[in-house]
């Protein structure tokens, strides 16, 4: 069983790890929301869906 400084440092390490995990998850979610927003704006702006380099053979 851990006591004293060992228990406190283990508890601190756990909190720091959880803090980092939460921040990474928040950044990933923000990037997904940003990507979805960009796709919605791109489609509503009427841009072509094909990636042919902008050439139109019609």
C-alpha positions as CSV (number, residue, x, y, z in Angstrom):
1,X,0.0,0.0,0.0
2,X,1.3,3.4,-0.9
3,X,1.6,6.0,1.7
4,X,2.9,9.6,2.0
5,X,4.7,11.2,-0.9
6,X,4.4,8.1,-3.1
7,X,0.7,8.1,-2.9
8,X,0.5,11.8,-3.6
9,X,2.8,11.6,-6.6
10,X,0.8,8.7,-8.0
11,X,-2.4,10.7,-7.5
12,X,-0.8,13.8,-9.2
13,X,0.4,11.7,-12.1
14,X,-3.1,10.2,-12.6
15,X,-4.6,13.7,-12.6
16,X,-2.1,15.0,-15.1
17,X,-2.7,12.0,-17.4
18,X,-6.4,12.5,-17.2
19,X,-6.1,16.2,-17.9
20,X,-4.0,15.5,-21.0
21,X,-6.4,12.9,-22.2
22,X,-9.3,15.3,-21.8
23,X,-7.5,18.0,-23.7
24,X,-6.6,15.7,-26.5
25,X,-10.2,14.5,-26.8
26,X,-11.4,18.1,-26.9
27,X,-9.0,19.0,-29.7
28,X,-10.0,16.0,-31.8
29,X,-13.7,16.8,-31.4
30,X,-13.0,20.5,-32.3
31,X,-11.2,19.4,-35.4
32,X,-14.0,17.0,-36.5
33,X,-16.6,19.9,-36.0
34,X,-14.3,22.2,-38.0
35,X,-14.0,19.7,-40.8
36,X,-17.8,19.1,-40.9
37,X,-18.4,22.9,-41.0
38,X,-15.9,23.3,-43.8
39,X,-17.6,20.5,-45.9
40,X,-21.0,22.1,-45.3
41,X,-19.8,25.5,-46.3
42,X,-18.0,24.1,-49.4
43,X,-21.2,22.3,-50.5
44,X,-23.5,25.3,-49.9
45,X,-21.1,27.6,-51.8
46,X,-21.8,25.5,-54.9
47,X,-18.3,24.2,-55.5
48,X,-18.0,21.1,-57.7
49,X,-17.8,17.8,-55.9
50,X,-15.3,16.2,-58.4
51,X,-11.6,16.7,-58.0
52,X,-10.7,17.0,-61.6
53,X,-8.6,20.0,-61.1
54,X,-11.2,22.5,-62.1
55,X,-11.5,21.5,-65.8
56,X,-15.0,21.0,-67.1
57,X,-15.4,18.8,-70.2
58,X,-19.1,19.5,-70.8
